[in-house]
Amino acid sequence: MLRYPSDALWQEITYLAYHLHWPLDDLLDLEHMDRVRMVRAVAKLNERAWEVAREYA
């Protein structure tokens, strides 16, 4: 059985906690692929927010 690298797990959890302000237990309860999808979705939201900010700068 392969284990997910703990450094990668903590990077994902830290990223989501920073942006979503969710408790650690809730983030740890997420299935791996759900957490990956959420990281990608939050990253897209951030990219869009930066695009809009650059348009008005």
N, CA, C, O and CB atoms as a CASP TS submission, in Angstrom:
PFRMAT TS
TARGET T0000
AUTHOR 0000-0000-0000
METHOD Language model
MODEL 1
PARENT N/A
ATOM      1  N   MET     1       0.837  -1.179   0.000  1.00  0.00           N
ATOM      2  CA  MET     1       0.000   0.000   0.000  1.00  0.00           C
ATOM      3  C   MET     1       0.881   1.240   0.000  1.00  0.00           C
ATOM      4  O   MET     1       1.821   1.340   0.789  1.00  0.00           O
ATOM      5  CB  MET     1      -0.952  -0.001   1.210  1.00  0.00           C
ATOM      6  N   LEU     2       0.582   2.172  -0.873  1.00  0.00           N
ATOM      7  CA  LEU     2       1.335   3.414  -0.946  1.00  0.00           C
ATOM      8  C   LEU     2       0.767   4.431   0.030  1.00  0.00           C
ATOM      9  O   LEU     2      -0.448   4.529   0.206  1.00  0.00           O
ATOM     10  CB  LEU     2       1.319   3.973  -2.373  1.00  0.00           C
ATOM     11  N   ARG     3       1.643   5.175   0.652  1.00  0.00           N
ATOM     12  CA  ARG     3       1.221   6.257   1.550  1.00  0.00           C
ATOM     13  C   ARG     3       1.403   7.582   0.845  1.00  0.00           C
ATOM     14  O   ARG     3       2.360   7.771   0.094  1.00  0.00           O
ATOM     15  CB  ARG     3       2.021   6.234   2.883  1.00  0.00           C
ATOM     16  N   TYR     4       0.489   8.490   1.085  1.00  0.00           N
ATOM     17  CA  TYR     4       0.598   9.840   0.548  1.00  0.00           C
ATOM     18  C   TYR     4       1.669  10.572   1.352  1.00  0.00           C
ATOM     19  O   TYR     4       1.640  10.525   2.582  1.00  0.00           O
ATOM     20  CB  TYR     4      -0.781  10.596   0.605  1.00  0.00           C
ATOM     21  N   PRO     5       2.595  11.234   0.708  1.00  0.00           N
ATOM     22  CA  PRO     5       3.675  11.916   1.445  1.00  0.00           C
ATOM     23  C   PRO     5       3.120  12.925   2.453  1.00  0.00           C
ATOM     24  O   PRO     5       2.274  13.752   2.111  1.00  0.00           O
ATOM     25  CB  PRO     5       4.622  12.631   0.462  1.00  0.00           C
ATOM     26  N   SER     6       3.590  12.852   3.670  1.00  0.00           N
ATOM     27  CA  SER     6       3.057  13.721   4.720  1.00  0.00           C
ATOM     28  C   SER     6       3.308  15.197   4.425  1.00  0.00           C
ATOM     29  O   SER     6       2.483  16.041   4.772  1.00  0.00           O
ATOM     30  CB  SER     6       3.672  13.354   6.063  1.00  0.00           C
ATOM     31  N   ASP     7       4.429  15.520   3.792  1.00  0.00           N
ATOM     32  CA  ASP     7       4.686  16.932   3.441  1.00  0.00           C
ATOM     33  C   ASP     7       3.633  17.447   2.466  1.00  0.00           C
ATOM     34  O   ASP     7       3.163  18.575   2.608  1.00  0.00           O
ATOM     35  CB  ASP     7       6.099  17.094   2.826  1.00  0.00           C
ATOM     36  N   ALA     8       3.262  16.646   1.488  1.00  0.00           N
ATOM     37  CA  ALA     8       2.243  17.049   0.523  1.00  0.00           C
ATOM     38  C   ALA     8       0.888  17.207   1.210  1.00  0.00           C
ATOM     39  O   ALA     8       0.148  18.149   0.927  1.00  0.00           O
ATOM     40  CB  ALA     8       2.147  16.021  -0.621  1.00  0.00           C
ATOM     41  N   LEU     9       0.576  16.293   2.100  1.00  0.00           N
ATOM     42  CA  LEU     9      -0.680  16.379   2.847  1.00  0.00           C
ATOM     43  C   LEU     9      -0.752  17.679   3.633  1.00  0.00           C
ATOM     44  O   LEU     9      -1.760  18.384   3.594  1.00  0.00           O
ATOM     45  CB  LEU     9      -0.829  15.182   3.795  1.00  0.00           C
ATOM     46  N   TRP    10       0.320  17.989   4.342  1.00  0.00           N
ATOM     47  CA  TRP    10       0.317  19.214   5.149  1.00  0.00           C
ATOM     48  C   TRP    10       0.298  20.468   4.297  1.00  0.00           C
ATOM     49  O   TRP    10      -0.293  21.469   4.704  1.00  0.00           O
ATOM     50  CB  TRP    10       1.523  19.242   6.057  1.00  0.00           C
ATOM     51  N   GLN    11       0.917  20.449   3.138  1.00  0.00           N
ATOM     52  CA  GLN    11       0.834  21.607   2.241  1.00  0.00           C
ATOM     53  C   GLN    11      -0.602  21.836   1.802  1.00  0.00           C
ATOM     54  O   GLN    11      -1.075  22.973   1.793  1.00  0.00           O
ATOM     55  CB  GLN    11       1.739  21.411   1.012  1.00  0.00           C
ATOM     56  N   GLU    12      -1.301  20.764   1.438  1.00  0.00           N
ATOM     57  CA  GLU    12      -2.700  20.881   1.015  1.00  0.00           C
ATOM     58  C   GLU    12      -3.566  21.381   2.166  1.00  0.00           C
ATOM     59  O   GLU    12      -4.391  22.277   1.985  1.00  0.00           O
ATOM     60  CB  GLU    12      -3.229  19.525   0.501  1.00  0.00           C
ATOM     61  N   ILE    13      -3.377  20.805   3.344  1.00  0.00           N
ATOM     62  CA  ILE    13      -4.188  21.194   4.496  1.00  0.00           C
ATOM     63  C   ILE    13      -3.917  22.648   4.874  1.00  0.00           C
ATOM     64  O   ILE    13      -4.850  23.396   5.168  1.00  0.00           O
ATOM     65  CB  ILE    13      -3.905  20.268   5.694  1.00  0.00           C
ATOM     66  N   THR    14      -2.666  23.047   4.869  1.00  0.00           N
ATOM     67  CA  THR    14      -2.314  24.426   5.207  1.00  0.00           C
ATOM     68  C   THR    14      -2.925  25.402   4.210  1.00  0.00           C
ATOM     69  O   THR    14      -3.462  26.440   4.595  1.00  0.00           O
ATOM     70  CB  THR    14      -0.791  24.598   5.247  1.00  0.00           C
ATOM     71  N   TYR    15      -2.841  25.066   2.946  1.00  0.00           N
ATOM     72  CA  TYR    15      -3.401  25.915   1.886  1.00  0.00           C
ATOM     73  C   TYR    15      -4.906  26.094   2.076  1.00  0.00           C
ATOM     74  O   TYR    15      -5.411  27.216   2.026  1.00  0.00           O
ATOM     75  CB  TYR    15      -3.110  25.309   0.494  1.00  0.00           C
ATOM     76  N   LEU    16      -5.621  24.992   2.294  1.00  0.00           N
ATOM     77  CA  LEU    16      -7.063  25.071   2.472  1.00  0.00           C
ATOM     78  C   LEU    16      -7.431  25.764   3.777  1.00  0.00           C
ATOM     79  O   LEU    16      -8.376  26.552   3.812  1.00  0.00           O
ATOM     80  CB  LEU    16      -7.672  23.680   2.433  1.00  0.00           C
ATOM     81  N   ALA    17      -6.707  25.487   4.835  1.00  0.00           N
ATOM     82  CA  ALA    17      -6.989  26.135   6.118  1.00  0.00           C
ATOM     83  C   ALA    17      -6.802  27.645   6.004  1.00  0.00           C
ATOM     84  O   ALA    17      -7.599  28.414   6.541  1.00  0.00           O
ATOM     85  CB  ALA    17      -6.078  25.566   7.228  1.00  0.00           C
ATOM     86  N   TYR    18      -5.768  28.062   5.318  1.00  0.00           N
ATOM     87  CA  TYR    18      -5.483  29.491   5.146  1.00  0.00           C
ATOM     88  C   TYR    18      -6.606  30.179   4.382  1.00  0.00           C
ATOM     89  O   TYR    18      -7.054  31.257   4.771  1.00  0.00           O
ATOM     90  CB  TYR    18      -4.147  29.691   4.412  1.00  0.00           C
ATOM     91  N   HIS    19      -7.054  29.568   3.311  1.00  0.00           N
ATOM     92  CA  HIS    19      -8.051  30.204   2.452  1.00  0.00           C
ATOM     93  C   HIS    19      -9.494  29.987   2.905  1.00  0.00           C
ATOM     94  O   HIS    19     -10.338  30.863   2.717  1.00  0.00           O
ATOM     95  CB  HIS    19      -7.897  29.696   1.059  1.00  0.00           C
ATOM     96  N   LEU    20      -9.782  28.835   3.498  1.00  0.00           N
ATOM     97  CA  LEU    20     -11.167  28.513   3.850  1.00  0.00           C
ATOM     98  C   LEU    20     -11.464  28.675   5.336  1.00  0.00           C
ATOM     99  O   LEU    20     -12.625  28.739   5.739  1.00  0.00           O
ATOM    100  CB  LEU    20     -11.482  27.104   3.433  1.00  0.00           C
ATOM    101  N   HIS    21     -10.407  28.740   6.154  1.00  0.00           N
ATOM    102  CA  HIS    21     -10.563  28.888   7.608  1.00  0.00           C
ATOM    103  C   HIS    21     -11.352  27.726   8.212  1.00  0.00           C
ATOM    104  O   HIS    21     -12.165  27.910   9.117  1.00  0.00           O
ATOM    105  CB  HIS    21     -11.262  30.213   7.933  1.00  0.00           C
ATOM    106  N   TRP    22     -11.095  26.539   7.693  1.00  0.00           N
ATOM    107  CA  TRP    22     -11.742  25.331   8.214  1.00  0.00           C
ATOM    108  C   TRP    22     -10.893  24.738   9.323  1.00  0.00           C
ATOM    109  O   TRP    22      -9.671  24.886   9.317  1.00  0.00           O
ATOM    110  CB  TRP    22     -11.968  24.289   7.089  1.00  0.00           C
ATOM    111  N   PRO    23     -11.529  24.066  10.276  1.00  0.00           N
ATOM    112  CA  PRO    23     -10.764  23.387  11.338  1.00  0.00           C
ATOM    113  C   PRO    23      -9.938  22.227  10.780  1.00  0.00           C
ATOM    114  O   PRO    23     -10.288  21.620   9.768  1.00  0.00           O
ATOM    115  CB  PRO    23     -11.716  22.869  12.433  1.00  0.00           C
ATOM    116  N   LEU    24      -8.858  21.946  11.454  1.00  0.00           N
ATOM    117  CA  LEU    24      -7.950  20.882  11.031  1.00  0.00           C
ATOM    118  C   LEU    24      -8.672  19.543  10.904  1.00  0.00           C
ATOM    119  O   LEU    24      -8.471  18.817   9.930  1.00  0.00           O
ATOM    120  CB  LEU    24      -6.793  20.757  12.015  1.00  0.00           C
ATOM    121  N   ASP    25      -9.504  19.218  11.876  1.00  0.00           N
ATOM    122  CA  ASP    25     -10.200  17.921  11.819  1.00  0.00           C
ATOM    123  C   ASP    25     -11.062  17.786  10.565  1.00  0.00           C
ATOM    124  O   ASP    25     -11.124  16.710   9.970  1.00  0.00           O
ATOM    125  CB  ASP    25     -11.073  17.737  13.063  1.00  0.00           C
ATOM    126  N   ASP    26     -11.719  18.859  10.164  1.00  0.00           N
ATOM    127  CA  ASP    26     -12.544  18.808   8.952  1.00  0.00           C
ATOM    128  C   ASP    26     -11.689  18.570   7.714  1.00  0.00           C
ATOM    129  O   ASP    26     -12.077  17.819   6.819  1.00  0.00           O
ATOM    130  CB  ASP    26     -13.343  20.107   8.793  1.00  0.00           C
ATOM    131  N   LEU    27     -10.539  19.204   7.665  1.00  0.00           N
ATOM    132  CA  LEU    27      -9.643  19.030   6.517  1.00  0.00           C
ATOM    133  C   LEU    27      -9.049  17.629   6.483  1.00  0.00           C
ATOM    134  O   LEU    27      -8.908  17.033   5.415  1.00  0.00           O
ATOM    135  CB  LEU    27      -8.520  20.068   6.554  1.00  0.00           C
ATOM    136  N   LEU    28      -8.706  17.110   7.643  1.00  0.00           N
ATOM    137  CA  LEU    28      -8.145  15.758   7.704  1.00  0.00           C
ATOM    138  C   LEU    28      -9.184  14.694   7.362  1.00  0.00           C
ATOM    139  O   LEU    28      -8.835  13.607   6.902  1.00  0.00           O
ATOM    140  CB  LEU    28      -7.571  15.489   9.090  1.00  0.00           C
ATOM    141  N   ASP    29     -10.447  15.001   7.585  1.00  0.00           N
ATOM    142  CA  ASP    29     -11.519  14.049   7.281  1.00  0.00           C
ATOM    143  C   ASP    29     -11.804  13.935   5.783  1.00  0.00           C
ATOM    144  O   ASP    29     -12.449  12.978   5.354  1.00  0.00           O
ATOM    145  CB  ASP    29     -12.784  14.456   8.005  1.00  0.00           C
ATOM    146  N   LEU    30     -11.339  14.882   4.992  1.00  0.00           N
ATOM    147  CA  LEU    30     -11.593  14.837   3.554  1.00  0.00           C
ATOM    148  C   LEU    30     -10.865  13.656   2.912  1.00  0.00           C
ATOM    149  O   LEU    30      -9.739  13.326   3.284  1.00  0.00           O
ATOM    150  CB  LEU    30     -11.158  16.154   2.890  1.00  0.00           C
ATOM    151  N   GLU    31     -11.517  13.041   1.962  1.00  0.00           N
ATOM    152  CA  GLU    31     -10.844  12.027   1.143  1.00  0.00           C
ATOM    153  C   GLU    31      -9.770  12.718   0.315  1.00  0.00           C
ATOM    154  O   GLU    31      -9.886  13.901  -0.006  1.00  0.00           O
ATOM    155  CB  GLU    31     -11.862  11.264   0.220  1.00  0.00           C
ATOM    156  N   HIS    32      -8.745  11.986  -0.022  1.00  0.00           N
ATOM    157  CA  HIS    32      -7.618  12.562  -0.762  1.00  0.00           C
ATOM    158  C   HIS    32      -8.063  13.297  -2.032  1.00  0.00           C
ATOM    159  O   HIS    32      -7.693  14.453  -2.239  1.00  0.00           O
ATOM    160  CB  HIS    32      -6.628  11.465  -1.128  1.00  0.00           C
ATOM    161  N   MET    33      -8.849  12.638  -2.874  1.00  0.00           N
ATOM    162  CA  MET    33      -9.238  13.272  -4.139  1.00  0.00           C
ATOM    163  C   MET    33     -10.169  14.459  -3.919  1.00  0.00           C
ATOM    164  O   MET    33     -10.139  15.402  -4.710  1.00  0.00           O
ATOM    165  CB  MET    33      -9.912  12.254  -5.052  1.00  0.00           C
ATOM    166  N   ASP    34     -10.985  14.449  -2.887  1.00  0.00           N
ATOM    167  CA  ASP    34     -11.819  15.616  -2.567  1.00  0.00           C
ATOM    168  C   ASP    34     -10.942  16.790  -2.162  1.00  0.00           C
ATOM    169  O   ASP    34     -11.184  17.928  -2.565  1.00  0.00           O
ATOM    170  CB  ASP    34     -12.824  15.283  -1.438  1.00  0.00           C
ATOM    171  N   ARG    35      -9.920  16.505  -1.360  1.00  0.00           N
ATOM    172  CA  ARG    35      -8.993  17.561  -0.938  1.00  0.00           C
ATOM    173  C   ARG    35      -8.240  18.123  -2.143  1.00  0.00           C
ATOM    174  O   ARG    35      -8.051  19.335  -2.244  1.00  0.00           O
ATOM    175  CB  ARG    35      -7.994  17.022   0.114  1.00  0.00           C
ATOM    176  N   VAL    36      -7.812  17.255  -3.050  1.00  0.00           N
ATOM    177  CA  VAL    36      -7.107  17.706  -4.254  1.00  0.00           C
ATOM    178  C   VAL    36      -8.026  18.583  -5.105  1.00  0.00           C
ATOM    179  O   VAL    36      -7.601  19.624  -5.603  1.00  0.00           O
ATOM    180  CB  VAL    36      -6.601  16.495  -5.080  1.00  0.00           C
ATOM    181  N   ARG    37      -9.269  18.172  -5.271  1.00  0.00           N
ATOM    182  CA  ARG    37     -10.227  18.975  -6.050  1.00  0.00           C
ATOM    183  C   ARG    37     -10.437  20.342  -5.405  1.00  0.00           C
ATOM    184  O   ARG    37     -10.525  21.355  -6.099  1.00  0.00           O
ATOM    185  CB  ARG    37     -11.579  18.237  -6.176  1.00  0.00           C
ATOM    186  N   MET    38     -10.516  20.367  -4.090  1.00  0.00           N
ATOM    187  CA  MET    38     -10.717  21.638  -3.399  1.00  0.00           C
ATOM    188  C   MET    38      -9.498  22.545  -3.537  1.00  0.00           C
ATOM    189  O   MET    38      -9.638  23.753  -3.729  1.00  0.00           O
ATOM    190  CB  MET    38     -11.022  21.395  -1.923  1.00  0.00           C
ATOM    191  N   VAL    39      -8.316  21.970  -3.441  1.00  0.00           N
ATOM    192  CA  VAL    39      -7.096  22.766  -3.627  1.00  0.00           C
ATOM    193  C   VAL    39      -7.105  23.389  -5.020  1.00  0.00           C
ATOM    194  O   VAL    39      -6.805  24.573  -5.172  1.00  0.00           O
ATOM    195  CB  VAL    39      -5.819  21.891  -3.427  1.00  0.00           C
ATOM    196  N   ARG    40      -7.442  22.611  -6.022  1.00  0.00           N
ATOM    197  CA  ARG    40      -7.491  23.122  -7.397  1.00  0.00           C
ATOM    198  C   ARG    40      -8.551  24.199  -7.552  1.00  0.00           C
ATOM    199  O   ARG    40      -8.317  25.205  -8.223  1.00  0.00           O
ATOM    200  CB  ARG    40      -7.761  21.985  -8.380  1.00  0.00           C
ATOM    201  N   ALA    41      -9.707  24.004  -6.946  1.00  0.00           N
ATOM    202  CA  ALA    41     -10.791  24.989  -7.050  1.00  0.00           C
ATOM    203  C   ALA    41     -10.403  26.298  -6.375  1.00  0.00           C
ATOM    204  O   ALA    41     -10.650  27.374  -6.920  1.00  0.00           O
ATOM    205  CB  ALA    41     -12.083  24.438  -6.424  1.00  0.00           C
ATOM    206  N   VAL    42      -9.800  26.215  -5.202  1.00  0.00           N
ATOM    207  CA  VAL    42      -9.369  27.429  -4.502  1.00  0.00           C
ATOM    208  C   VAL    42      -8.268  28.132  -5.301  1.00  0.00           C
ATOM    209  O   VAL    42      -8.248  29.360  -5.383  1.00  0.00           O
ATOM    210  CB  VAL    42      -8.868  27.088  -3.069  1.00  0.00           C
ATOM    211  N   ALA    43      -7.364  27.364  -5.882  1.00  0.00           N
ATOM    212  CA  ALA    43      -6.295  27.960  -6.696  1.00  0.00           C
ATOM    213  C   ALA    43      -6.891  28.712  -7.891  1.00  0.00           C
ATOM    214  O   ALA    43      -6.428  29.802  -8.227  1.00  0.00           O
ATOM    215  CB  ALA    43      -5.307  26.864  -7.189  1.00  0.00           C
ATOM    216  N   LYS    44      -7.906  28.143  -8.528  1.00  0.00           N
ATOM    217  CA  LYS    44      -8.548  28.828  -9.659  1.00  0.00           C
ATOM    218  C   LYS    44      -9.224  30.117  -9.203  1.00  0.00           C
ATOM    219  O   LYS    44      -9.146  31.137  -9.887  1.00  0.00           O
ATOM    220  CB  LYS    44      -9.579  27.905 -10.336  1.00  0.00           C
ATOM    221  N   LEU    45      -9.887  30.071  -8.048  1.00  0.00           N
ATOM    222  CA  LEU    45     -10.501  31.288  -7.515  1.00  0.00           C
ATOM    223  C   LEU    45      -9.444  32.361  -7.253  1.00  0.00           C
ATOM    224  O   LEU    45      -9.655  33.537  -7.550  1.00  0.00           O
ATOM    225  CB  LEU    45     -11.274  30.978  -6.219  1.00  0.00           C
ATOM    226  N   ASN    46      -8.313  31.947  -6.698  1.00  0.00           N
ATOM    227  CA  ASN    46      -7.229  32.900  -6.440  1.00  0.00           C
ATOM    228  C   ASN    46      -6.671  33.483  -7.732  1.00  0.00           C
ATOM    229  O   ASN    46      -6.411  34.683  -7.817  1.00  0.00           O
ATOM    230  CB  ASN    46      -6.110  32.226  -5.654  1.00  0.00           C
ATOM    231  N   GLU    47      -6.491  32.633  -8.731  1.00  0.00           N
ATOM    232  CA  GLU    47      -5.985  33.116 -10.018  1.00  0.00           C
ATOM    233  C   GLU    47      -6.937  34.139 -10.617  1.00  0.00           C
ATOM    234  O   GLU    47      -6.504  35.177 -11.117  1.00  0.00           O
ATOM    235  CB  GLU    47      -5.782  31.946 -10.995  1.00  0.00           C
ATOM    236  N   ARG    48      -8.227  33.848 -10.568  1.00  0.00           N
ATOM    237  CA  ARG    48      -9.220  34.777 -11.112  1.00  0.00           C
ATOM    238  C   ARG    48      -9.219  36.093 -10.335  1.00  0.00           C
ATOM    239  O   ARG    48      -9.310  37.166 -10.933  1.00  0.00           O
ATOM    240  CB  ARG    48     -10.622  34.144 -11.078  1.00  0.00           C
ATOM    241  N   ALA    49      -9.118  36.017  -9.027  1.00  0.00           N
ATOM    242  CA  ALA    49      -9.084  37.230  -8.211  1.00  0.00           C
ATOM    243  C   ALA    49      -7.874  38.087  -8.567  1.00  0.00           C
ATOM    244  O   ALA    49      -7.985  39.311  -8.634  1.00  0.00           O
ATOM    245  CB  ALA    49      -9.058  36.874  -6.716  1.00  0.00           C
ATOM    246  N   TRP    50      -6.724  37.463  -8.797  1.00  0.00           N
ATOM    247  CA  TRP    50      -5.535  38.214  -9.192  1.00  0.00           C
ATOM    248  C   TRP    50      -5.688  38.819 -10.580  1.00  0.00           C
ATOM    249  O   TRP    50      -5.233  39.935 -10.825  1.00  0.00           O
ATOM    250  CB  TRP    50      -4.307  37.316  -9.151  1.00  0.00           C
ATOM    251  N   GLU    51      -6.326  38.089 -11.488  1.00  0.00           N
ATOM    252  CA  GLU    51      -6.584  38.645 -12.823  1.00  0.00           C
ATOM    253  C   GLU    51      -7.429  39.897 -12.733  1.00  0.00           C
ATOM    254  O   GLU    51      -7.123  40.901 -13.377  1.00  0.00           O
ATOM    255  CB  GLU    51      -7.278  37.612 -13.715  1.00  0.00           C
ATOM    256  N   VAL    52      -8.478  39.852 -11.947  1.00  0.00           N
ATOM    257  CA  VAL    52      -9.361  40.996 -11.785  1.00  0.00           C
ATOM    258  C   VAL    52      -8.600  42.148 -11.133  1.00  0.00           C
ATOM    259  O   VAL    52      -8.744  43.299 -11.544  1.00  0.00           O
ATOM    260  CB  VAL    52     -10.600  40.616 -10.946  1.00  0.00           C
ATOM    261  N   ALA    53      -7.794  41.842 -10.120  1.00  0.00           N
ATOM    262  CA  ALA    53      -7.021  42.876  -9.448  1.00  0.00           C
ATOM    263  C   ALA    53      -6.054  43.559 -10.405  1.00  0.00           C
ATOM    264  O   ALA    53      -5.872  44.775 -10.350  1.00  0.00           O
ATOM    265  CB  ALA    53      -6.261  42.285  -8.274  1.00  0.00           C
ATOM    266  N   ARG    54      -5.431  42.771 -11.288  1.00  0.00           N
ATOM    267  CA  ARG    54      -4.494  43.353 -12.272  1.00  0.00           C
ATOM    268  C   ARG    54      -5.231  44.243 -13.281  1.00  0.00           C
ATOM    269  O   ARG    54      -4.687  45.245 -13.743  1.00  0.00           O
ATOM    270  CB  ARG    54      -3.733  42.228 -13.021  1.00  0.00           C
ATOM    271  N   GLU    55      -6.452  43.877 -13.614  1.00  0.00           N
ATOM    272  CA  GLU    55      -7.245  44.687 -14.559  1.00  0.00           C
ATOM    273  C   GLU    55      -7.523  46.073 -14.006  1.00  0.00           C
ATOM    274  O   GLU    55      -7.595  47.046 -14.755  1.00  0.00           O
ATOM    275  CB  GLU    55      -8.569  43.990 -14.886  1.00  0.00           C
ATOM    276  N   TYR    56      -7.679  46.159 -12.682  1.00  0.00           N
ATOM    277  CA  TYR    56      -8.025  47.430 -12.059  1.00  0.00           C
ATOM    278  C   TYR    56      -6.815  48.148 -11.467  1.00  0.00           C
ATOM    279  O   TYR    56      -6.967  49.197 -10.840  1.00  0.00           O
ATOM    280  CB  TYR    56      -9.053  47.205 -10.986  1.00  0.00           C
ATOM    281  N   ALA    57      -5.636  47.605 -11.654  1.00  0.00           N
ATOM    282  CA  ALA    57      -4.428  48.234 -11.101  1.00  0.00           C
ATOM    283  C   ALA    57      -3.910  49.318 -12.021  1.00  0.00           C
ATOM    284  O   ALA    57      -2.901  49.955 -11.718  1.00  0.00           O
ATOM    285  CB  ALA    57      -3.335  47.190 -10.862  1.00  0.00           C
TER
END
